[in-house]
Amino acid sequence: MVRFVTIDKHALESGYTEHAIRAKIRDGIWREGEVWVKAPDGRILIDAEGYDAWAASGKTRSRKAPRSVPVKVRAVKA
């Protein structure tokens, strides 16, 4: 078994789509250095041990603040 695999390989093995994997990385649910790493050639690799630990924890983590919803402001007549 290989510890670090590409996103497409992890998608085949885990059942998550490539899009779902990239969303978890983008949204900070999977942290760099814990569940994924950037290889010297710039490719993102999923750490099988980190993924297993994340899956077993039953928790999600997000470093980003929730996305804000734009608010429409209406002019008030004086």
C-alpha angles and dihedrals in degrees: 000000000000117000098209120046136171121259093254092051092048090050090057093048100040104037093236114125119242087247092054091049092050090047091053089051093045094047094048095244088123109043125217110253092021107058101002140023135193110239121223089260091056098254120134113239127191116228107224092205092050092047092050091050091049092048092048093049094064089213134114122210128198124186093187124083115245113276111265121232114230113246121216114225118207122204115245118218114231 
